[in-house]
């Protein structure tokens, strides 16, 4: 269900050791079903239904099949992306729900990496096809304790426990988000069935405040008048309807009108 990636651009930074320790921590300290995927070869872990080696050597079709299968069978999957910088790694990183980039000095790198991931999600067809059933838009940075360490981690029990707790909390948050998304999708399907001409009335009948429903209808019509497809405008603005107050939507609506007016006058 939930795929967590660990990565570092540095060689011998301890990515495999860390990701394996988190995998074992989850199995020992939670009731989640956990699995492990390694981009490279694991020396001490045997192959099994829940431990996959040499993910990089599989074809794209095989990778898709394995990820889809494991996402259905396990609550959480730890993905060891290893310590290398290559096109293959960059193509696979977008499949994760959450990505942990190891190293305090790699903060800027993590930001740039996240930008590349987001770019690939939008413009790379192979990436888009791979993640069409996956969700993820966050990049976290695990900061190294510099005392006595120049490269990598010398893991202690406490560090493993802290990071394991972090991963578990993120899983729980993601689980709740997924449930909220499922509820939103049900509402959105109902909204899509409302005739365009009576959108505000249909929203009101679904339980949205009348003023908010009327404003949202006007906002969608504004976008459509500017050339955006109606269904696309509905989808783009739907998060506003669910997550924002009437005042917040009104402010965005007015700001958009002001911006358009300035463009016309310039």
C-alpha positions as CSV (number, residue, x, y, z in Angstrom):
1,X,0.0,0.0,0.0
2,X,2.7,2.5,1.0
3,X,6.2,2.7,-0.6
4,X,9.1,4.5,1.2
5,X,12.3,5.1,-0.6
6,X,15.8,5.7,0.9
7,X,18.5,7.3,-1.2
8,X,21.8,9.2,-1.1
9,X,24.0,10.5,-3.9
10,X,27.1,9.5,-1.9
11,X,28.8,6.2,-2.1
12,X,29.0,4.2,1.1
13,X,26.5,6.4,2.8
14,X,24.8,3.5,4.5
15,X,21.5,3.6,2.5
16,X,21.2,-0.2,2.4
17,X,22.0,-0.6,6.1
18,X,19.6,2.1,7.1
19,X,16.7,0.9,4.9
20,X,17.2,-2.7,6.1
21,X,17.3,-1.7,9.7
22,X,14.0,0.2,9.2
23,X,12.5,-2.8,7.5
24,X,13.4,-5.1,10.4
25,X,12.3,-2.4,12.9
26,X,8.8,-2.2,11.3
27,X,8.5,-6.0,11.5
28,X,9.5,-6.2,15.1
29,X,7.7,-3.1,16.5
30,X,4.5,-2.8,14.5
31,X,1.8,-5.1,13.2
32,X,2.2,-3.9,9.7
33,X,3.1,-6.4,6.9
34,X,6.4,-5.1,5.5
35,X,8.4,-5.9,2.4
36,X,11.8,-4.8,1.0
37,X,13.0,-4.0,-2.5
38,X,16.7,-3.4,-3.2
39,X,17.9,-1.6,-6.3
40,X,21.1,-3.6,-6.1
41,X,22.3,-6.9,-4.6
42,X,21.8,-7.8,-0.9
43,X,24.6,-9.9,0.6
44,X,23.0,-11.1,3.8
45,X,19.3,-11.2,3.0
46,X,17.8,-14.2,1.2
47,X,15.2,-13.9,-1.5
48,X,11.6,-14.4,-0.6
49,X,8.1,-13.1,-1.3
50,X,8.8,-10.0,0.7
51,X,12.5,-9.4,-0.1
52,X,13.4,-8.5,-3.7
53,X,17.0,-8.1,-4.9
54,X,18.5,-6.6,-8.0
55,X,15.4,-4.5,-8.9
56,X,17.5,-2.6,-11.4
57,X,18.1,-5.7,-13.5
58,X,14.4,-6.3,-14.1
59,X,12.6,-5.0,-17.2
60,X,10.1,-2.1,-16.8
61,X,7.2,-4.6,-17.2
62,X,8.6,-6.8,-14.4
63,X,9.1,-3.8,-12.1
64,X,5.6,-2.7,-12.7
65,X,4.2,-6.1,-12.0
66,X,6.2,-6.6,-8.8
67,X,5.3,-3.1,-7.4
68,X,1.6,-3.5,-8.1
69,X,1.6,-7.0,-6.6
70,X,3.4,-5.9,-3.5
71,X,1.4,-2.8,-3.0
72,X,-1.7,-5.0,-2.8
73,X,-0.1,-7.6,-0.5
74,X,1.9,-5.5,2.0
75,X,1.0,-2.5,4.2
76,X,4.4,-0.9,3.7
77,X,7.4,-1.4,1.3
78,X,10.9,-0.2,2.0
79,X,12.8,0.6,-1.2
80,X,16.6,0.8,-1.1
81,X,17.5,3.0,-4.0
82,X,21.2,2.5,-3.2
83,X,24.0,5.2,-3.4
84,X,24.4,5.9,-7.0
85,X,23.4,8.7,-9.4
86,X,22.1,7.4,-12.7
87,X,19.2,7.8,-15.1
88,X,17.9,4.4,-14.0
89,X,17.7,5.6,-10.4
90,X,16.0,8.9,-11.3
91,X,13.4,7.0,-13.4
92,X,12.5,4.7,-10.4
93,X,12.5,7.3,-7.6
94,X,9.1,8.8,-8.6
95,X,7.3,5.5,-7.8
96,X,7.8,6.0,-4.1
97,X,5.1,7.6,-1.9
98,X,7.8,9.2,0.3
99,X,11.5,9.7,-0.3
100,X,14.1,10.0,2.4
101,X,17.4,11.6,1.2
102,X,20.2,10.9,3.6
103,X,22.6,13.6,4.6
104,X,22.5,17.1,6.0
105,X,24.9,18.5,3.4
106,X,22.6,17.2,0.7
107,X,19.7,19.6,1.5
108,X,20.1,21.4,-1.8
109,X,20.5,18.1,-3.7
110,X,17.3,16.9,-2.2
111,X,15.4,20.0,-3.4
112,X,16.8,19.6,-6.9
113,X,16.1,15.9,-6.9
114,X,12.5,16.6,-5.9
115,X,12.2,19.0,-8.8
116,X,13.4,16.4,-11.2
117,X,11.0,13.8,-9.8
118,X,8.1,16.3,-10.2
119,X,9.2,17.1,-13.7
120,X,9.3,13.4,-14.6
121,X,5.9,12.8,-13.1
122,X,4.5,15.5,-15.5
123,X,6.5,15.0,-18.7
124,X,8.0,11.5,-18.8
125,X,5.5,9.0,-20.2
126,X,7.2,5.9,-18.8
127,X,7.2,7.5,-15.3
128,X,3.6,8.7,-15.6
129,X,2.5,5.2,-16.7
130,X,4.4,3.6,-13.8
131,X,2.9,5.8,-11.1
132,X,-0.6,6.3,-12.4
133,X,-2.0,4.3,-9.5
134,X,0.5,5.6,-6.9
135,X,0.5,8.9,-5.1
136,X,3.4,10.9,-3.7
137,X,4.6,14.5,-3.6
138,X,6.9,14.9,-0.5
139,X,10.6,14.7,-0.1
140,X,12.0,14.3,3.4
141,X,15.6,14.8,4.4
142,X,17.1,12.7,7.1
143,X,19.8,14.8,8.8
144,X,23.1,13.1,9.8
145,X,24.6,13.6,13.2
146,X,28.0,15.0,12.3
147,X,29.7,13.9,15.6
148,X,32.4,11.4,14.6
149,X,31.0,10.9,11.1
150,X,32.3,12.3,7.9
151,X,30.4,10.0,5.5
152,X,27.4,7.9,6.2
153,X,25.8,6.6,9.4
154,X,27.1,4.6,12.3
155,X,23.7,3.5,13.3
156,X,22.7,3.2,16.9
157,X,19.6,1.6,18.2
158,X,18.1,5.0,19.1
159,X,18.6,6.3,15.5
160,X,16.9,3.3,14.0
161,X,14.1,3.7,16.5
162,X,13.6,7.4,15.8
163,X,13.6,7.0,12.1
164,X,11.4,3.9,12.3
165,X,8.9,6.0,14.4
166,X,9.1,8.7,11.7
167,X,8.3,6.2,8.9
168,X,5.5,4.7,10.9
169,X,3.9,8.0,11.7
170,X,4.1,9.0,8.0
171,X,2.4,5.7,7.1
172,X,-0.4,6.4,9.5
173,X,-0.9,9.9,8.2
174,X,-0.8,8.6,4.6
175,X,-3.4,5.9,5.5
176,X,-5.8,8.6,6.8
177,X,-5.1,10.8,3.7
178,X,-6.0,7.8,1.5
179,X,-9.3,7.4,3.4
180,X,-10.0,11.1,3.0
181,X,-9.1,10.9,-0.7
182,X,-11.5,8.0,-1.1
183,X,-14.3,10.1,0.5
184,X,-13.4,13.1,-1.7
185,X,-13.5,10.9,-4.8
186,X,-17.0,9.7,-4.0
187,X,-18.2,13.3,-3.7
188,X,-16.3,14.4,-6.8
189,X,-18.0,11.7,-8.8
190,X,-21.4,13.0,-7.7
191,X,-20.4,16.6,-8.6
192,X,-19.3,15.5,-12.1
193,X,-22.8,14.2,-12.7
194,X,-24.4,17.6,-11.9
195,X,-25.5,19.5,-15.1
196,X,-23.2,22.4,-15.6
197,X,-26.1,24.9,-15.7
198,X,-27.2,23.9,-12.2
199,X,-23.9,23.2,-10.6
200,X,-24.5,25.5,-7.6
201,X,-27.9,24.0,-6.9
202,X,-26.5,20.4,-7.1
203,X,-23.7,21.4,-4.7
204,X,-26.2,22.9,-2.3
205,X,-28.3,19.7,-2.4
206,X,-25.1,17.7,-1.6
207,X,-24.7,19.8,1.6
208,X,-22.4,22.7,0.6
209,X,-23.4,26.1,1.9
210,X,-25.5,28.0,-0.7
211,X,-23.1,31.0,-0.8
212,X,-20.1,28.8,-1.2
213,X,-21.8,26.7,-3.8
214,X,-22.8,29.8,-5.8
215,X,-19.2,31.2,-5.6
216,X,-17.7,27.9,-6.7
217,X,-20.0,27.8,-9.7
218,X,-18.9,31.3,-10.7
219,X,-15.3,30.4,-10.3
220,X,-15.6,27.3,-12.6
221,X,-17.5,29.5,-15.1
222,X,-14.6,32.1,-15.0
223,X,-12.1,29.4,-15.7
224,X,-14.2,28.1,-18.6
225,X,-14.6,31.6,-20.0
226,X,-10.8,31.9,-20.0
227,X,-10.5,28.8,-22.1
228,X,-10.1,26.0,-19.6
229,X,-12.1,22.8,-20.2
230,X,-15.1,22.6,-17.9
231,X,-14.3,19.2,-16.5
232,X,-10.6,20.2,-16.0
233,X,-11.7,23.4,-14.2
234,X,-14.0,21.4,-12.0
235,X,-11.2,19.0,-11.1
236,X,-8.6,21.8,-10.5
237,X,-10.9,23.8,-8.3
238,X,-12.5,20.9,-6.4
239,X,-9.7,20.9,-3.7
240,X,-10.6,24.5,-2.9
241,X,-14.3,23.5,-2.4
242,X,-13.4,20.8,0.0
243,X,-10.5,22.4,1.9
244,X,-11.2,26.1,1.9
245,X,-13.7,28.4,3.5
246,X,-16.0,30.8,1.6
247,X,-13.7,33.7,2.5
248,X,-10.6,31.9,1.2
249,X,-12.3,30.9,-2.0
250,X,-13.6,34.5,-2.5
251,X,-10.1,35.9,-2.0
252,X,-8.6,33.6,-4.6
253,X,-11.4,34.3,-7.0
254,X,-11.0,38.1,-6.6
255,X,-7.2,37.8,-6.9
256,X,-7.6,35.9,-10.1
257,X,-9.9,38.5,-11.6
258,X,-7.5,41.3,-10.6
259,X,-4.6,39.4,-12.3
260,X,-6.6,38.9,-15.5
261,X,-7.6,42.6,-15.5
262,X,-4.0,43.7,-15.2
263,X,-3.0,41.4,-18.1
264,X,-5.7,42.9,-20.3
265,X,-4.6,46.5,-19.4
266,X,-0.9,45.8,-20.0
